[in-house]
């Protein structure tokens, strides 16, 4: 894939930031909204020119405008901002006179030290919490199903909450730590089930059902609330 090119494109509903990508795996031109930064991502197959992407954008300009307008507001990691943990909002509070780095206390994410490093420290804290909590849940689900991943990683993915590679490595979005526990449990159960079934057939879903009772509820929550998590940080 070539390096993406980002530019402002004038659409009937107003200018939009468009990121052009070329993918060797793409079979047709596609577009999606990246909720993290509010860009429109247009993916082109190897032999398809940019005009085809522009045509698709223009044909779907109303859809693009609606999706961009519906995006939740961005939440910066700064003093006073509310960030959810396990689905419960926690206020970021700068504590310049305190020792330590970041800790949870009285429903707050408290951050010591220089304010210039506050955002980075909160981001590192959230990633560490995600790794701790998700790894614990992977261990629990793996034990129930008598399966074992080769490793577990936490990333900042744009399109997937979790994945399972053929190497049996599991990966999760750190942003799941902000979702309610039942949502985390479902995503972990889903990926652990892929350790046995690398498909979405009946036996796969039967195994997921033995690992979590929250599939339908969690899928709906991610559909409606997931974009809000992508707007944090």
Secondary structure by P-SEA (a helix, b strand, c coil): cccbbbbbbbccccccbbbbbbbccccccccccccccbbbbbbbcccccaaaaaaaaaaaaaaaaaaaaaccccccccccbbbbcccbbbbbbbbcccccccccccccccccccccaaaaaaaaaaaaaaaaaaaaaaaaaaaaacccccccccccccccccccccccbbbbbcccccccaaaaaaaaaaaaaaaccccccaaaaaaaaaacccaaaaaaaaaccaaaaaacc
